[in-house]
Amino acid sequence: MNKVDMLQGTLDMLILKTLNQEAMHGFAIAQRIRQVTDEVIRVGEGSLYPALSRMGKRGWITSEWGLSENNRKAKYYRLTKAGRKQLEGEAISWARLSEAIAKVMQTA
């Protein structure tokens, strides 16, 4: 399977969307993204945790310690009101960008 390079900022949008329904720990976020994309997008720890830290500093997510499904201590991340607003804006921008790219790809 070919490695897919993501556009700058796309990872943040994917994480925000993944957290939109429920709080999750880091491994579960990466696993959900991998499952939903049929294994096309695999988010490594070296990308995931810096992104979560950056989003926390921006006030888009909060975190708290809890127990995972395996009874292990894990940090759970949750969207804030600012994070939901950011996700809304990201979704609109993504729709415009993907539509524009599709137009270019449909040309001869």
C-alpha positions in Angstrom: 0.0 0.0 0.0 1.3 3.4 -0.9 2.0 6.0 1.8 -0.4 8.9 1.6 1.0 12.3 2.3 -1.5 14.6 4.0 -1.9 18.3 3.4 -0.8 20.7 6.1 -3.5 20.9 8.8 -5.4 17.9 7.6 -4.4 15.8 10.7 -5.8 18.4 13.0 -9.1 18.3 11.2 -9.2 14.4 11.3 -8.5 14.4 15.0 -11.1 17.1 15.7 -13.7 15.1 13.7 -12.8 11.9 15.5 -13.2 13.5 18.9 -16.5 15.1 17.9 -18.6 12.2 19.1 -16.8 11.2 22.3 -13.6 11.6 24.4 -10.9 9.2 23.4 -7.3 8.3 24.3 -4.5 8.8 21.8 -4.2 5.1 20.7 -8.0 5.0 20.1 -7.9 8.2 18.0 -5.2 6.7 15.8 -7.0 3.4 15.6 -10.4 5.0 14.7 -8.8 7.1 11.9 -7.1 4.0 10.5 -10.3 2.0 10.6 -12.6 4.7 9.1 -10.1 5.3 6.2 -9.8 1.5 5.5 -6.2 1.6 6.6 -5.2 4.3 4.1 -4.3 6.9 6.8 -2.2 5.6 9.6 -1.3 8.3 12.2 1.9 7.5 14.1 2.7 8.6 17.6 5.3 11.1 16.3 2.6 13.0 14.5 -0.4 12.4 16.8 0.9 13.5 20.2 2.5 16.8 19.0 -0.8 17.5 17.2 -2.8 16.8 20.4 -0.4 19.1 22.4 -0.7 21.9 19.8 -4.5 21.6 19.8 -4.6 21.7 23.6 -2.5 24.9 23.6 -4.9 26.5 21.1 -7.9 25.6 23.4 -9.5 23.2 20.9 -9.3 20.2 23.2 -8.9 19.4 26.9 -7.6 16.3 28.5 -7.9 14.3 31.7 -6.5 11.0 33.0 -8.7 8.0 33.1 -8.6 4.2 32.7 -8.6 2.6 29.3 -10.7 -0.4 28.3 -7.7 -2.5 29.4 -7.6 -0.9 32.8 -4.5 1.1 32.0 -4.0 4.8 32.9 -4.6 6.8 29.7 -5.1 10.5 28.9 -8.5 11.1 27.3 -9.0 14.0 25.0 -12.3 15.9 24.5 -13.4 18.7 22.2 -14.0 22.2 23.6 -16.5 24.7 22.3 -13.6 26.4 20.5 -12.7 23.0 19.0 -16.2 22.4 17.7 -16.1 25.9 16.1 -12.7 25.1 14.6 -14.0 21.8 13.2 -16.9 23.6 11.6 -14.5 26.0 9.8 -12.1 23.2 8.8 -15.0 21.2 7.3 -16.1 24.2 5.2 -12.5 24.9 4.0 -12.0 21.2 3.3 -15.2 21.0 1.2 -14.1 24.0 -0.9 -10.6 22.7 -1.4 -11.7 19.2 -2.4 -14.2 20.6 -4.8 -11.5 22.8 -6.4 -9.1 19.9 -6.7 -11.8 17.7 -8.2 -12.4 20.4 -10.9 -8.7 20.4 -11.8 -8.6 16.6 -11.9 -11.6 16.5 -14.3 -9.9 18.7 -16.9 -8.2 17.1 -19.9 
